[in-house]
Amino acid sequence: MGKTVAAALHYNSSTMDFIDLKTQYRRIKPSVDARIARVLEHGQYVMGPEVTELESVLAGYCGTKHCVAVSSGTDALLIALMALDIKPGDEVITAPFTFFATAEMIALIGARPVFVDVDPRTYNLDPAKLEAAITPRTRAIMPVSLYGQCADFDAINAIACRNELPVIEDAAQSFGATYQGRRSNSLSLIGATSFFPSKPLGCYGDGGALFTNDDRLATLMREIRVHGQDRRYHHPRLGLTGRLDSIQAAVLLAKMEIFEDEVAARARVADVYARLIEQAFGASGAVRAPYVAPGNTCVFAQYTVEVEHRDVVETRMKALGVPTAVHYPMSLHQQPVFEHLGQPEGSFPVSEAAARRVISLPMHPYLTEEQQGEVVAALKQAVTG
Ligand SMILES: Cc1ncc(COP(=O)(O)O)c(C=O)c1O
């Protein structure tokens, strides 16, 4: 790319955030500040009244009987696996195209992550390939609702039901999304989400939550969250320090006041991107915009497109001052730590191709149409060279 063109198109990255949390804070500042001040005054910093209030708000929002607020999305997955008594030697089926934590928690507990390739349009676990991966050692299925769009739970649950297997939704990216009119986190036996700051619903540190309609599992997950204790200093099982801080719960309660409005704004931003990409690239196929399956609404935790020569496009976008990210550059079966699973290149071709082609554009509810125009102009420049 010629230097002058790059200079002419250079956008000021200080005005173009990949995710803009400062604008959101300015909007909710009175509520956040007042709620945090209340925590500082009552002094119950861990598992205070805000946590109980948050659990009730979130369970009501997702339409589940129980919500168990925890310390992170990763801990949510671990606690779910522990509550289902997944043990070393067991197999848990998941998708290879996801954030590392999904398979990491399966392996951390000593079980074997068994990967099933993803659908090329939604990047979610392909139900058509699921049944073939089930063995006598399979103990659970953990589909991921990637980029903010739910996996095909009717198909997955039907197969799980036939094989008497529990299903955990890794809903770290999909809080607020719907599938056939039902909310993410309520679509299977357990839903596990993340409140990492960059998530559609994020706190100001680490946080997460578990959702279920099952009373016994809810009790187990609450116990595992606090060192496996069923009453003070009495431990029938092992657990961890998996609690949510009251200050994080206070932040999340403030953010829930505007969450639906932000979900709608995300959908509007995604529609504008789709239109601009169509105008810029038409039927050339040079850039593939995200696909949302019928019956799904997406919260666009990421706005991820596919391009040829992704690494070149990424470098050029950086030179043009437009922040991008790659979610994710490697299919998990190719991570060094999973080499022992013995799955060479070509084992999961859809996931491998996606890892070579995907690039995420700036996405948040406060992105203006003008900024989006700049992003797509830069993308056009980066793609066509
Ligand atoms: C799909 C997926 N699973 C699990 C996690 C882990 O969540 P946390 O970062 O809150 O531990 C993430 C977070 O990025 C994620 O995207």
The ligand as a Gaussian input file, in Angstrom:
#p B3LYP/6-31G(d) Opt

LIG

0 1
 C      -15.984000     -18.982000      24.933000
 C      -15.361000     -18.584000      26.234000
 N      -15.338000     -19.453000      27.238000
 C      -14.823000     -19.134000      28.446000
 C      -14.288000     -17.888000      28.684000
 C      -13.666000     -17.595000      30.013000
 O      -14.251000     -16.524000      30.671000
 P      -13.410000     -15.637000      31.716000
 O      -12.442000     -14.820000      30.919000
 O      -14.435000     -14.813000      32.409000
 O      -12.724000     -16.572000      32.639000
 C      -14.293000     -16.937000      27.666000
 C      -13.731000     -15.593000      27.893000
 O      -13.174000     -14.962000      27.033000
 C      -14.844000     -17.282000      26.401000
 O      -14.867000     -16.409000      25.395000

